[in-house]
Amino acid sequence: MPPQIETDEHKALRAAVAALGTKYGRDYITRTIAEGRHPTELWNEAGKLGYLGVNLPEEYGGGGGGIAELSIVLEELGAAGSPLLMLVVSPAICGTVISRFGTEEQKRAWLPGLSDGTRLMAFGITEPDAGSNSHRITTTARRDPDTGDWLLTGRKVFISGVDMADAVLIVGRTEDARTGSLKPCLFIVPTDAEGFQKRPIDMELNAAEKQFELTLDDVRLPADALVGDEDAGLLQLFAGLNPERIMTAAFAIGMGRYALSTAIGYARDRTVWKTPIGAHQAIAHPLAQAHIDLELARLMMQKAAHLYDAGDDLGAGEAANMAKYAAGEACVKAVDQAVHTLGGNGLTREFGLASLITASRVARIAPVSREMILNYVSHQTLGLPKSY
């Protein structure tokens, strides 16, 4: 890591994004959810200001930065109460994969729109029977021998924002002609393709971005729908999954900061027996601990982003998993303590914290569970044997 953890440019970016987030705030997000629509105004303005594509190459309309910059954008929007979940998916996963492995035609077709927010791409990896085991993915692609087209068949679940997206970057598998075994590959699938169907999943999670189950029934794709090298699927897949974990950490840290800020303001002003409740250590110390945990998680997130942007995919994989774990735990604790600090008011719509109880769990569950991260650290970092 560099001696200065954040550069002056990063500090300026934080301040600018925080101002945009504050302009919209939690009330705006709550209103869009109640109206059953997406935070389009915030998304469009963030795109025009260059924040959505800050990690994408300049020659394709991006900011020329990296995941370090994009994680700042998401964290600060979240800390203002107005996070954009699709930042995790569209520019961080899909944009990164296309910019690193896509053809020149794919880059020109997608990256400018992903950068300014005029186009949006979802990401489809999770399946009903695969879950955390990506080796069990059954969505398969086969060649049409007459045309060279791909025919994609399978199912996906818990895919975010499909109704907003122009296309979905689908993780499928193709057959190796030499061995007959299946290998992972990535395909750009337009959401209006014939045979592509989406069904909303009824979630108790109160979020602007909807979750979908996808069914692909012999979806015909041109040969150039394949992203990158057919034989390098795992490398390309993990090039997208490491940013996903880093950005999920940013999402969690931002949410935790928002909850904590609300609780601190309340504890400072709420007076019982002539003393603000924040003067009591039973209130103050848990809030201080929550702050420390969020700061520690942010440091690991910054380390992961630094390693990833420096091209150290292996080191970034370990750090990204740790960052996502630490941020998820810190977020859940911060939200819980914030609600508890407000007492009954913590469950009212006026203060807007109760809905975060469910939302904060997302960072523990997705995109990979805390237990699978502990497995990763046990096996990859500590060298312990697998139990499965």
KESE-962037 format. One record per residue (C-alpha): x, y, z; residue number from 1. Coordinates in Angstrom, 3 decimals. Layout:
% residues N
DRENRO         px         py         pz   num
DRENRO          X          Y          Z   NUM
...
This chain:
% residues 388
DRENRO         px         py         pz   num
DRENRO      0.000      0.000      0.000     1
DRENRO      1.237      3.547     -0.649     2
DRENRO      2.296      5.608      2.397     3
DRENRO     -0.728      7.875      1.946     4
DRENRO     -3.783      5.632      2.154     5
DRENRO     -5.921      8.024      0.136     6
DRENRO     -4.625     10.520     -2.373     7
DRENRO     -5.887     14.074     -2.624     8
DRENRO     -7.759     12.993     -5.778     9
DRENRO     -9.528     10.257     -3.841    10
DRENRO    -10.457     12.691     -1.076    11
DRENRO    -11.863     15.103     -3.656    12
DRENRO    -13.838     12.286     -5.261    13
DRENRO    -15.269     11.314     -1.864    14
DRENRO    -16.368     14.880     -1.187    15
DRENRO    -17.962     15.327     -4.613    16
DRENRO    -19.857     12.017     -4.492    17
DRENRO    -20.941     12.663     -0.907    18
DRENRO    -22.457     15.962     -2.050    19
DRENRO    -24.371     14.187     -4.829    20
DRENRO    -25.582     11.501     -2.410    21
DRENRO    -26.726     14.095      0.102    22
DRENRO    -28.616     15.942     -2.630    23
DRENRO    -30.809     12.838     -3.062    24
DRENRO    -30.535     11.132      0.337    25
DRENRO    -32.450      8.349      2.010    26
DRENRO    -35.844      9.972      1.460    27
DRENRO    -35.338      9.827     -2.305    28
DRENRO    -34.484      6.112     -2.238    29
DRENRO    -37.414      5.359      0.083    30
DRENRO    -39.748      7.244     -2.242    31
DRENRO    -38.587      5.397     -5.355    32
DRENRO    -39.083      2.069     -3.578    33
DRENRO    -42.579      3.058     -2.483    34
DRENRO    -43.400      4.078     -6.056    35
DRENRO    -42.056      0.790     -7.395    36
DRENRO    -39.471      2.396     -9.639    37
DRENRO    -35.722      2.654     -9.956    38
DRENRO    -33.518      5.552     -8.765    39
DRENRO    -33.213      6.718    -12.372    40
DRENRO    -32.585     10.396    -11.626    41
DRENRO    -29.642      9.647     -9.339    42
DRENRO    -28.262      7.024    -11.741    43
DRENRO    -28.448      9.424    -14.697    44
DRENRO    -26.841     12.317    -12.838    45
DRENRO    -24.062     10.095    -11.495    46
DRENRO    -23.454      8.953    -15.079    47
DRENRO    -23.303     12.483    -16.463    48
DRENRO    -20.813     13.451    -13.758    49
DRENRO    -18.581     10.510    -14.702    50
DRENRO    -18.960      8.563    -11.466    51
DRENRO    -20.504      5.359    -12.872    52
DRENRO    -17.607      4.627    -15.204    53
DRENRO    -14.767      5.994    -13.124    54
DRENRO    -13.068      2.565    -13.286    55
DRENRO    -13.366      2.081    -17.055    56
DRENRO    -10.765      3.048    -19.709    57
DRENRO    -10.694      6.655    -20.874    58
DRENRO    -10.630      5.691    -24.543    59
DRENRO    -14.116      4.232    -24.115    60
DRENRO    -15.590      7.111    -22.150    61
DRENRO    -14.557      6.048    -18.662    62
DRENRO    -12.560      7.827    -16.004    63
DRENRO     -9.409      5.750    -16.386    64
DRENRO     -9.340      4.824    -12.706    65
DRENRO     -9.909      1.496    -11.031    66
DRENRO    -11.980     -0.369     -8.487    67
DRENRO    -10.443      1.822     -5.784    68
DRENRO    -12.231      4.831     -7.266    69
DRENRO    -15.488      3.011     -7.983    70
DRENRO    -15.642      1.664     -4.421    71
DRENRO    -15.362      5.244     -3.144    72
DRENRO    -18.352      6.208     -5.279    73
DRENRO    -20.541      3.405     -3.917    74
DRENRO    -19.412      3.852     -0.314    75
DRENRO    -20.130      7.581     -0.286    76
DRENRO    -23.523      7.218     -1.952    77
DRENRO    -24.366      4.575      0.645    78
DRENRO    -23.145      6.726      3.512    79
DRENRO    -25.563      9.417      2.289    80
DRENRO    -28.401      6.880      2.338    81
DRENRO    -28.676      6.609     -1.437    82
DRENRO    -26.629      3.607     -2.623    83
DRENRO    -26.791      2.337     -6.200    84
DRENRO    -26.622     -1.456     -6.055    85
DRENRO    -26.164     -1.776     -9.815    86
DRENRO    -22.741     -0.160     -9.482    87
DRENRO    -21.637     -3.548     -8.166    88
DRENRO    -22.894     -5.262    -11.291    89
DRENRO    -22.798     -3.063    -14.371    90
DRENRO    -19.468     -1.172    -14.296    91
DRENRO    -17.652     -3.259    -11.647    92
DRENRO    -18.290     -6.809    -12.886    93
DRENRO    -19.474     -6.511    -16.479    94
DRENRO    -17.492     -3.413    -17.371    95
DRENRO    -14.307     -4.851    -15.895    96
DRENRO    -14.663     -8.200    -17.689    97
DRENRO    -15.381     -6.572    -21.055    98
DRENRO    -12.578     -4.019    -20.698    99
DRENRO    -10.067     -6.734    -19.791   100
DRENRO    -11.122     -9.549    -22.089   101
DRENRO    -13.646     -8.269    -24.624   102
DRENRO    -12.997     -7.777    -28.316   103
DRENRO    -12.542     -4.282    -29.691   104
DRENRO    -16.081     -4.465    -31.070   105
DRENRO    -17.496     -5.460    -27.658   106
DRENRO    -15.617     -2.662    -25.933   107
DRENRO    -16.882     -0.046    -28.378   108
DRENRO    -20.421     -1.411    -28.231   109
DRENRO    -20.731     -1.530    -24.433   110
DRENRO    -18.143      0.437    -22.467   111
DRENRO    -19.210      3.994    -23.422   112
DRENRO    -22.808      3.250    -22.386   113
DRENRO    -21.761      1.490    -19.189   114
DRENRO    -19.535      4.477    -18.405   115
DRENRO    -22.170      7.188    -18.722   116
DRENRO    -25.067      5.060    -17.475   117
DRENRO    -27.075      5.108    -20.694   118
DRENRO    -26.660      1.337    -20.953   119
DRENRO    -26.792     -1.175    -18.131   120
DRENRO    -25.756     -4.804    -17.889   121
DRENRO    -26.779     -7.394    -15.292   122
DRENRO    -24.709    -10.428    -14.278   123
DRENRO    -25.998    -13.987    -14.159   124
DRENRO    -24.056    -16.703    -12.360   125
DRENRO    -26.211    -18.150     -9.521   126
DRENRO    -28.392    -21.157    -10.331   127
DRENRO    -31.116    -22.985     -8.354   128
DRENRO    -29.013    -26.121     -7.859   129
DRENRO    -25.508    -24.662     -7.966   130
DRENRO    -25.452    -21.991     -5.250   131
DRENRO    -21.896    -21.447     -4.025   132
DRENRO    -20.579    -24.346     -6.122   133
DRENRO    -19.911    -22.665     -9.483   134
DRENRO    -18.544    -25.971    -10.782   135
DRENRO    -22.129    -27.293    -10.818   136
DRENRO    -23.428    -24.638    -13.187   137
DRENRO    -25.675    -26.362    -15.716   138
DRENRO    -26.383    -23.490    -18.118   139
DRENRO    -24.768    -24.756    -21.297   140
DRENRO    -23.887    -23.287    -24.668   141
DRENRO    -23.492    -25.351    -27.796   142
DRENRO    -22.537    -24.387    -31.321   143
DRENRO    -24.961    -24.523    -34.221   144
DRENRO    -22.787    -26.370    -36.761   145
DRENRO    -24.584    -24.726    -39.682   146
DRENRO    -24.314    -21.063    -38.621   147
DRENRO    -21.612    -20.941    -35.938   148
DRENRO    -24.143    -19.349    -33.565   149
DRENRO    -24.295    -20.236    -29.883   150
DRENRO    -27.426    -21.808    -28.383   151
DRENRO    -27.707    -21.102    -24.666   152
DRENRO    -29.977    -23.095    -22.336   153
DRENRO    -30.355    -22.948    -18.561   154
DRENRO    -31.725    -21.165    -15.487   155
DRENRO    -30.431    -18.449    -13.199   156
DRENRO    -31.787    -17.085     -9.897   157
DRENRO    -31.313    -13.956     -7.781   158
DRENRO    -30.156    -11.871    -10.717   159
DRENRO    -30.326     -8.170     -9.852   160
DRENRO    -31.771     -5.430    -12.024   161
DRENRO    -32.683     -7.446    -15.112   162
DRENRO    -35.667     -5.182    -15.772   163
DRENRO    -33.269     -2.228    -15.986   164
DRENRO    -30.662     -3.985    -18.109   165
DRENRO    -30.025     -4.008    -21.841   166
DRENRO    -28.189     -7.316    -21.523   167
DRENRO    -27.041     -9.899    -18.998   168
DRENRO    -23.493    -11.220    -18.816   169
DRENRO    -24.313    -14.908    -18.399   170
DRENRO    -21.928    -17.507    -17.017   171
DRENRO    -22.462    -20.697    -18.975   172
DRENRO    -20.422    -23.744    -19.873   173
DRENRO    -19.218    -25.110    -23.173   174
DRENRO    -17.929    -28.556    -23.987   175
DRENRO    -14.210    -29.013    -24.466   176
DRENRO    -13.806    -30.779    -27.805   177
DRENRO    -10.688    -32.613    -26.599   178
DRENRO    -11.865    -33.887    -23.213   179
DRENRO    -15.663    -33.632    -23.384   180
DRENRO    -15.674    -31.833    -20.025   181
DRENRO    -17.538    -28.592    -19.502   182
DRENRO    -15.665    -25.327    -19.003   183
DRENRO    -17.039    -21.935    -17.891   184
DRENRO    -17.575    -19.189    -20.469   185
DRENRO    -19.154    -15.739    -20.463   186
DRENRO    -21.804    -14.567    -22.921   187
DRENRO    -23.466    -11.211    -23.533   188
DRENRO    -27.194    -11.981    -23.758   189
DRENRO    -29.594     -9.172    -24.778   190
DRENRO    -32.649     -9.083    -22.528   191
DRENRO    -34.921     -8.927    -25.588   192
DRENRO    -33.455    -12.087    -27.142   193
DRENRO    -35.924    -14.757    -28.232   194
DRENRO    -36.102    -17.541    -25.631   195
DRENRO    -34.957    -15.238    -22.808   196
DRENRO    -37.526    -15.005    -20.014   197
DRENRO    -37.415    -13.244    -16.657   198
DRENRO    -39.633    -13.733    -13.632   199
DRENRO    -39.500    -11.400    -10.619   200
DRENRO    -38.791    -13.081     -7.279   201
DRENRO    -41.043    -11.903     -4.449   202
DRENRO    -38.552    -10.597     -1.879   203
DRENRO    -39.107     -9.185      1.587   204
DRENRO    -35.944     -7.177      1.004   205
DRENRO    -36.992     -3.546      0.565   206
DRENRO    -34.829     -2.375     -2.340   207
DRENRO    -35.252     -0.422     -5.560   208
DRENRO    -33.430     -3.125     -7.516   209
DRENRO    -35.570     -6.199     -8.134   210
DRENRO    -34.385     -9.828     -8.159   211
DRENRO    -35.223    -12.198    -11.006   212
DRENRO    -35.202    -15.814    -12.060   213
DRENRO    -34.092    -16.264    -15.665   214
DRENRO    -34.965    -19.027    -18.079   215
DRENRO    -32.925    -19.419    -21.250   216
DRENRO    -34.496    -21.749    -23.786   217
DRENRO    -32.153    -22.226    -26.737   218
DRENRO    -31.352    -18.529    -26.829   219
DRENRO    -29.551    -17.990    -30.127   220
DRENRO    -26.509    -15.737    -29.922   221
DRENRO    -24.020    -14.723    -32.603   222
DRENRO    -20.493    -16.103    -32.382   223
DRENRO    -19.214    -12.759    -31.112   224
DRENRO    -21.478    -12.913    -28.032   225
DRENRO    -18.708    -14.897    -26.324   226
DRENRO    -16.502    -12.653    -24.178   227
DRENRO    -12.803    -13.404    -24.358   228
DRENRO    -11.111    -16.722    -24.906   229
DRENRO    -13.244    -19.858    -24.715   230
DRENRO    -10.370    -21.620    -22.922   231
DRENRO     -9.806    -18.914    -20.276   232
DRENRO    -13.243    -18.871    -18.670   233
DRENRO    -12.192    -19.235    -15.021   234
DRENRO     -9.585    -16.483    -15.295   235
DRENRO    -12.156    -14.166    -16.846   236
DRENRO    -14.832    -15.148    -14.349   237
DRENRO    -12.685    -14.345    -11.320   238
DRENRO    -11.630    -11.071    -12.926   239
DRENRO    -15.235    -10.056    -12.347   240
DRENRO    -15.804    -11.748     -8.991   241
DRENRO    -12.985     -9.983     -7.154   242
DRENRO    -14.387     -6.514     -7.982   243
DRENRO    -17.817     -7.826     -6.990   244
DRENRO    -16.564     -8.673     -3.496   245
DRENRO    -14.744     -5.341     -3.132   246
DRENRO    -17.832     -3.423     -4.231   247
DRENRO    -20.069     -5.440     -1.911   248
DRENRO    -17.749     -4.364      0.900   249
DRENRO    -18.161     -0.735     -0.205   250
DRENRO    -21.942     -1.181     -0.252   251
DRENRO    -21.883     -2.588      3.300   252
DRENRO    -19.512      0.030      4.681   253
DRENRO    -21.619      2.831      3.227   254
DRENRO    -24.797      1.381      4.715   255
DRENRO    -23.123      0.914      8.094   256
DRENRO    -21.851      4.489      8.062   257
DRENRO    -25.319      5.821      7.255   258
DRENRO    -26.915      3.864     10.114   259
DRENRO    -24.174      4.877     12.530   260
DRENRO    -24.431      8.553     11.578   261
DRENRO    -28.171      8.484     12.233   262
DRENRO    -27.648      6.862     15.630   263
DRENRO    -24.876      9.271     16.628   264
DRENRO    -27.035     12.276     15.815   265
DRENRO    -29.874     10.817     17.855   266
DRENRO    -27.629      9.913     20.808   267
DRENRO    -26.199     13.427     20.822   268
DRENRO    -29.614     15.115     20.881   269
DRENRO    -31.881     12.703     22.755   270
DRENRO    -31.961     13.845     26.391   271
DRENRO    -33.232     11.782     29.310   272
DRENRO    -32.827     12.964     32.936   273
DRENRO    -31.144     16.149     31.671   274
DRENRO    -28.309     14.236     29.971   275
DRENRO    -27.932     13.258     26.300   276
DRENRO    -28.058      9.474     26.083   277
DRENRO    -24.784      9.510     24.138   278
DRENRO    -23.000     10.536     27.324   279
DRENRO    -23.660      7.095     28.785   280
DRENRO    -21.030      4.481     28.018   281
DRENRO    -23.693      1.826     27.476   282
DRENRO    -24.730      3.867     24.432   283
DRENRO    -21.403      5.438     23.441   284
DRENRO    -19.104      2.413     23.570   285
DRENRO    -21.088      0.124     21.229   286
DRENRO    -21.295      2.978     18.702   287
DRENRO    -17.533      3.521     19.023   288
DRENRO    -16.928     -0.202     18.489   289
DRENRO    -19.159     -0.177     15.410   290
DRENRO    -17.174      2.764     14.014   291
DRENRO    -13.872      0.956     14.626   292
DRENRO    -15.140     -2.185     12.874   293
DRENRO    -16.273     -0.188      9.838   294
DRENRO    -12.924      1.612      9.634   295
DRENRO    -11.015     -1.679      9.826   296
DRENRO    -13.198     -3.164      7.086   297
DRENRO    -12.560     -0.118      4.917   298
DRENRO     -8.804     -0.565      5.290   299
DRENRO     -9.059     -4.152      4.028   300
DRENRO    -11.301     -2.997      1.184   301
DRENRO     -8.717     -0.388      0.200   302
DRENRO     -5.983     -3.024      0.296   303
DRENRO     -8.040     -5.339     -1.915   304
DRENRO     -8.788     -2.563     -4.408   305
DRENRO     -5.128     -1.541     -4.493   306
DRENRO     -3.988     -5.108     -5.194   307
DRENRO     -6.619     -5.614     -7.859   308
DRENRO     -5.848     -2.361     -9.644   309
DRENRO     -2.131     -3.232     -9.504   310
DRENRO     -2.849     -6.473    -11.386   311
DRENRO     -2.283     -8.868     -8.481   312
DRENRO     -5.330    -11.084     -9.021   313
DRENRO     -4.182    -13.737     -6.545   314
DRENRO     -3.484    -11.299     -3.733   315
DRENRO     -6.649     -9.385     -4.524   316
DRENRO     -8.696    -12.581     -4.279   317
DRENRO     -7.650    -13.178     -0.695   318
DRENRO     -8.023     -9.532      0.335   319
DRENRO    -11.361     -9.089     -1.471   320
DRENRO    -12.845    -12.064      0.352   321
DRENRO    -11.568    -10.776      3.697   322
DRENRO    -12.860     -7.278      2.965   323
DRENRO    -16.301     -8.552      2.028   324
DRENRO    -16.429    -10.688      5.197   325
DRENRO    -15.275     -7.880      7.493   326
DRENRO    -17.594     -5.309      5.918   327
DRENRO    -20.615     -7.596      6.083   328
DRENRO    -20.063     -8.305      9.766   329
DRENRO    -19.395     -4.649     10.563   330
DRENRO    -22.482     -3.502      8.663   331
DRENRO    -24.847     -5.904     10.429   332
DRENRO    -23.491     -4.885     13.827   333
DRENRO    -23.636     -1.163     13.023   334
DRENRO    -27.234     -1.341     11.811   335
DRENRO    -28.289     -3.434     14.799   336
DRENRO    -26.649     -1.042     17.240   337
DRENRO    -28.116      1.984     15.465   338
DRENRO    -31.638      0.587     15.725   339
DRENRO    -31.074     -0.321     19.364   340
DRENRO    -29.775      3.166     20.136   341
DRENRO    -33.005      4.712     18.885   342
DRENRO    -35.170      2.203     20.748   343
DRENRO    -38.743      2.304     19.482   344
DRENRO    -37.855      5.118     17.103   345
DRENRO    -35.426      2.759     15.405   346
DRENRO    -38.402      0.817     14.083   347
DRENRO    -40.315      3.810     12.715   348
DRENRO    -40.444      4.915      9.091   349
DRENRO    -39.469      8.418     10.185   350
DRENRO    -35.876      7.395     10.936   351
DRENRO    -35.580      4.856      8.122   352
DRENRO    -33.388      2.339      9.942   353
DRENRO    -35.694     -0.649     10.304   354
DRENRO    -35.558     -1.546      6.607   355
DRENRO    -31.762     -1.712      6.886   356
DRENRO    -32.021     -4.671      9.265   357
DRENRO    -32.939     -6.872      6.313   358
DRENRO    -30.757     -5.023      3.810   359
DRENRO    -27.643     -5.335      5.968   360
DRENRO    -27.933     -9.128      5.852   361
DRENRO    -27.325     -9.055      2.112   362
DRENRO    -23.618     -8.386      2.602   363
DRENRO    -23.338    -11.503      4.770   364
DRENRO    -25.118    -13.672      2.192   365
DRENRO    -24.202    -12.300     -1.226   366
DRENRO    -22.357    -12.679     -3.490   367
DRENRO    -20.836    -15.453     -1.402   368
DRENRO    -21.730    -16.449      2.148   369
DRENRO    -19.551    -15.665      5.131   370
DRENRO    -19.037    -19.411      5.651   371
DRENRO    -17.656    -19.876      2.136   372
DRENRO    -15.235    -17.025      2.751   373
DRENRO    -14.094    -18.728      5.945   374
DRENRO    -13.628    -21.882      3.871   375
DRENRO    -11.556    -19.898      1.362   376
DRENRO     -9.313    -18.453      4.061   377
DRENRO     -9.004    -21.848      5.769   378
DRENRO     -7.920    -23.592      2.554   379
DRENRO     -6.136    -20.923      0.541   380
DRENRO     -4.513    -18.838      3.271   381
DRENRO     -4.023    -21.263      6.143   382
DRENRO     -3.450    -24.370      4.035   383
DRENRO     -5.957    -26.499      5.950   384
DRENRO     -7.612    -29.476      4.227   385
DRENRO    -11.047    -29.248      2.713   386
DRENRO    -14.067    -30.883      4.310   387
DRENRO    -15.930    -31.111      0.998   388
